[in-house]
Every structure is written in C-alpha cells, then in structure tokens.
C-alpha cells in the first residue's frame, strides 16, 4: 500500500491484512453544476458564504431532514423534496409522522414522491424543475440525495474487490470483502453510516482479521438522528412486529406530560415502548424529542439483558429521579401495562 502525505512525500507499507475505512462523500449527479455559487452538497454547505432567504433541499433522508431542521430554525423558508412515500421510512411510522408534522409546523414545505428533472442556476437564484411539472424557486439549492464510498485511487478494480452502484464496498458479517485479506468498515460500506457503529465495526474487523472466531457483527445499535428535536430508536418497529406476527402492545409517554420537558419548554415529542403482549419483553424503543439520543440508551440497556432481565416491568418497578426526561420510561411503561390489564 502506497500512502501519500499532504506534503507530497510517500511511504509504502505492507501487511497480511488490510482494513479500509476511508469514509464517504456526497454523491453528485453529473447534470447538476456543483461549481455554481448557489448549489451545494451536504459537505460544501458548511462553507456557505451568503445568507439565503429560501433554500431547496433535495433528498429527505437523515442528512436532508437534519438540514431542514437547522435552516428552518434559522428562519429560512425551506422546501424539502422527498423522492419516497414518507420521511425516513426505516423509522417507526408514528415517529416518521411526528417528524413530518413537526417540520410542517415549523414552516418546512415537505413534498413527497417527487423527482428532479433539472436544476437551473443563475446569479439571481435557483429554479428546480420537477418531473411532475412543478417549478420551485429559491436562493440556494442543497443536494442531500445519497453518498458514495471513498474508493477513488485505491486500485480496488485491480484487486477485484466488489462494490455496489454507489461505490460502497460489499462485505460479509466479518466485514471481509470478497478478497479474504481485505476488510472494510464505516461509511465506505454504506448503511448504517453512523460513527457509533463504525467504531464497533472497526474493532470487530480487527478481531476477525486476527483470526478471532465469532467476532461481533454490529447490528444492535441505536439510530441517532440530529433533527430539531432529535430522533433515536432501537429494536423493532410496529410495522416489523406486525409483519412478523408477533403479539405486542404499545406504551407511550408524551413529552407534554413530562415535568422536566415542561420546565425546559421542550414539550414536543414522545417516548414509545413496544413490548411482547404475553412475555412483556421489550422489543423496541422509539423516541422523538429533546435528548432522544441520550435517553434511548436506557431502553437499549434493558433490551440487552439476558433471560428475564429484559422486561417492561423494570420501568414500572424502578423509581426514577424527578424531574428528569428519563421518567418518560416509567410513564410509557405504565401506559402500556394498563393496556394489558384492560385486555383482561
């Protein structure tokens, strides 16, 4: 492997195993002029030199929704163009709907099932032409529709390493490519593209590369989405449980009913616990609201418990500090248990 430093010097290194962790970059379609001063991707937007009054965000994935929250919070008019049926389809439907409602309430114009035809840029502004025939005008355009693995210049073609259509490296559950001595982790392999998961993927790949059997495949992570307010989830969604025909019940805590949220003035959102209707095992936790990415780990910790340690009764029988956001777990658990009693 030849490594070139920023000062131009190069060094050759070799090893029996190599782990690729080069990250990703925004995917750019060739028919959009990203050199124009009013057109940005999710990286170059950080160098914005003017203050637009209105911005079009194309792509309503995690990054697109995060930027929509940021810019609407700064007082900009935002058009969020979503190519899919709903926002962040991997989320629990109720959480996705809550995000969509909140963004609209903040003034974001969310447009579903739309695709761009062309982007027209002038010194005065941007016109987005959609395949539906709509024309949307703004001062700036932000492209947030996908990322590609950073593999340019690595010479993977010569090695025959398999990649997908977005140049993301294909790996197995040991993070091993189709070339046995080469592994890959992090954003360069695609989903989930979370820093937290990437750290653990690196450790798992290093263990596998050293011959450790049963090295951990990272699939028990909590998602963290930094919209305003935040979203975080772990475990199954209602849609998944329904498809798998698992009997479940739901416990909810609206942040408007949580004292700490009232004190802080952050009453938007909810905590939702999905649990088995018969065994009371916690199957999923979903949160939309202040500190969601922090408090999700309480539910995650309970879900990791062995044998009968994973039960919604933990939240019912545990006294939480008051006032705290964590108290939402007890409120949600009591709400869910009451539903079980009402069935009897």
N, C-alpha and C positions, 0 to 999 in steps of 0.2 A: 504494500500500500504506500503510495507516494503522497505525502502531506505537504502542502504549500502554505507557508505562513503569510501574514499580511505584508511583511517586509520583503516578500519575494523569494525568500530562502525556502528550500525544500529538504525534506528528510524522508527516507524510505524506512518503513517499519514492517515487520512480518510477525505472524503468529499462526498457531494451529487453528484458532477460532477467531472470527471477527463478528462484532455486533454493530449493526448500522442503526444509528439514532440521529438522523440528520433533519428530522422535523418536516414541516410542510410550508407551502406558500400558497397565497390565493391563486385559484385557477382563473386564467384570463382568456375569454374568447377572443379570437383574432379580429373580429369585426367591430370591436369597441376600442376607441383611441384612448388608451390609458395615459398617454403623454399630455393630454389636454388638462389645463389647469383646473377645470371643474369636474373632472372624472377621477374617482378614487377607488381603490380596493380597500380591504379591511386592514391592510398594513399602512399604505400611504396616507390614509385618512388621518393618521396621527401627526402628519406634517402639514395639515391644512393651514393655509396662510390667510384665508379670508373667512368672514363670518356670514354664512348664508342665512336667509330668512326661511327658505324652504329646501328640503332635501328629499330626494327619491332614494330609497334603499331597495335594491333588487336582491331578493333572496331572504326568506323569513325563517332561516334555520337559527341555531343558537346565536351565532355572531350577529346576524341581522336583527334579531329581536333585542339583543343587548344594546346595539347601537340605536335602535328605535327608541328604547327607554331613555338612553343618555341624551339624545338630541331633543326629544320631546320635553325632557326635564330641564333642558337649557332654554326652552321657549321656542324652538323651531317648529315649523309645520313639517310633518313627516308623512310621506306616502310609503307604505311598506308593501312591496309586491311579493306575494306568495305564489309559487308555482303549484302548490299542493292544495288538498281539500281543507286543511286546517293547520293551525300553528303547531309546530313541534309534535308531530304525530306519534312519536315514541313515548310521550308523556301520557299519564292517565288522562282520560278525556275531560274529566271535571277540572283538572288543573290547567289543561290547554284552553278550555273555555274561559276559565277565570283570567288567564293571561290576556286572551283576546279581548274580553270585556274591559279589562283594566286599561289596555293600550288605547282602545277606542274612547274610553272615558277621559284619557289624558290628551285626546285630540289627534291620535295617530289614525290615519286613514289606512285600514288594512284591506287589501284586495286579494282575494283567493282565486285560484285556478287561472292565473294569468301568465303569459309568456311574452318576452320581448321580441319585437321584430327588428328594431334598430334603435340606436341612441344617437341623437343629433345634438352636437355641441357647438355653441358659438361663444363669442365674447360676452354676450348678454345673458346666456343661460343654457339650460338643458331641456330638450324635448325627448321624452321616452315614447316611442311608438310601440304599442302592444298589438299582438296578433288578433286581439278582439276588436281592433279598430280604434281603441281609445288612445288619446294623446294626453300625456301628463307633462306639465311644465314645472321647472324648479330652478333653483340657483346652483345646485350641486347634485351629483349622482354618485352613489356608493354601491359598488358591486360586492355582494356578500353571498354569492351562489357557488360555494364549493371551494375546496382546497386540493392541491396536488402534492404528492410526496417529493421531497428534495433529493432527487437521484441524478440530476444532470451532472455529467462529468465523472461519475463514479465508475463507469465502464461496466455496468451490470449486464448490458447486452452481450458482451464478450463472454461473460460467465454463464449466461443462460438463466439468470435469476428471473423468476416470473413476477410480473406486476399486472395490475388491473388497468382499466381505461383512464384512471386518474393518476397513473404512475405511482400508485401505492403498492408497496411490496407485499406479496402474499406469503403468509406464514402459517405453520401448524400450531397446535396447542402448547408446544415448547418454544414458540417464537422462532422456529427454524425455517429457513427458506427451502426451496427445492434443491439448493446446493447445501449438503449436510454441514459443512464447516462454517456457514454464514448464517447469522441470526439478524433479526430486525425488531425494533421496538419503538413505541411512541407514535407521534403523528405520522411518521413515514409509512406506517401500516394501516392508517385510517382509524375507523371507529375503535374506541370512544373518543380519541383525541382529547384526553383530559390529562393535565400534568400529574395529578394524583395517581392515575392508573399507569402512566408512563414510568413513574419512579419504580413501581412494583413490577412492571413488565421488565425493566432493566435488571432488577435483582433476579427475577425468575429466569431470564435468558442467560444470565451469568452462571446461575446454578446448573442449568441444563447444559451449557457449553462445557462445564467442568465434569459432566457425567453424572450429576445427581439425578437419581430417578424420582419420578413423581413430583417434578418441580411444578410450582403452582401456576395455573392459568388464571389470570386476573379477570374474573367475571362477577365479583361480588361488590363492586364499587358503587358508591353513591354518586349520582349525577349532580353537578353543581352548575347552575345557570345564573349569571350575574346580571339579570334584568333588574329593574327597579319597580317593586321589590324582587327579592331573589326567589329562585325555584330550586328545589332539591328533592330527589326521590331515590328510593332503594327498594328492590324487590318487585313483585308482580303488580300489574295494573288491573283494574276491573275488567277491561277487555280481555286480557290474557287469562284471568281466572274463569271468565265466562266461557271462553273458547276451550279451556281445559276441563270444563265441567266440574270445577272444584267448588263445593258449597262454602260460601263466605258471607261475612257481614261487614258493615262499614261503621266506623266511629269517626265523628267529625268534631273539630273544635274551631269555631270561627274566631279569628283574632279580635274581632269586635267585642267578644265576650271575655277576653283575657285581660286582667288588670294591668299587667306590665305593658301590653300593647296600647291600652288606653292612656296610661301615664305618658308614654313616649309619643303618642299621637300617630302611631303606625298600626292602624286597625285594619288595613287592607290585607286580606288573605285568610288562610286556613291551614290546619294540620289534619290529615286524613290517614286513618289506620285501617288497613284491610286485614282481616283475620279469619281463620277457619271457623265456620259456624259450629263445628262439633268439638274439635280438639282445642280451640281458642289459640292456636299457633298464629303468631304474627306473620303475615305473608307479604306485606308491602306497606311502606310508609311514604306519603307524598305531602309535600309542603310548598305553599306559595305564600310568601310574606317576609317580613323583616327577620333576619338571622336564620333563614331557612337552611342555608348551607352549614350552619353551626349545629342547630338543634337536630338535624337529621341523624346525626351520629349516635344519639341516644337510642333511637329505634334500631339503627343498624347494629349496635352492640347487643341488644336483646335478641335480634334475629340470628346472631352468631352463636348463641348459647346452645349447648348440647342437651340432648334428652328432653326433659320437660322444662328446661330453663327458658325456652322461648314461649312465652305466653302473655296474652294481653292482661292477665291478672297482675303481672308485675306493676303495671302502671296504676292499677286500681288500689293496690295494697301499699304503694310507696308514697310517702309524704314528701312532696316537692316544696322547695323554698317558695315563698310568696312575698312579693310578686316577681315572677320570672316568666320568660317565654316558654321554658321547659314545662311549666304547669299545663300547657296545652295538651301534653300527652295524657295527663290524668283526665282532663275534661273530655277528650276524644274517646278514651277507653271507657269511661262511664257511659258516654253516649252510645257506644257500641254494645256494651254489656246489657244496657237497658233494652236494646232492640232484641237481644236474645231472649230476655225474660218476657218480653211482650209476645214472642212467638209461642211460648209455652202455654 
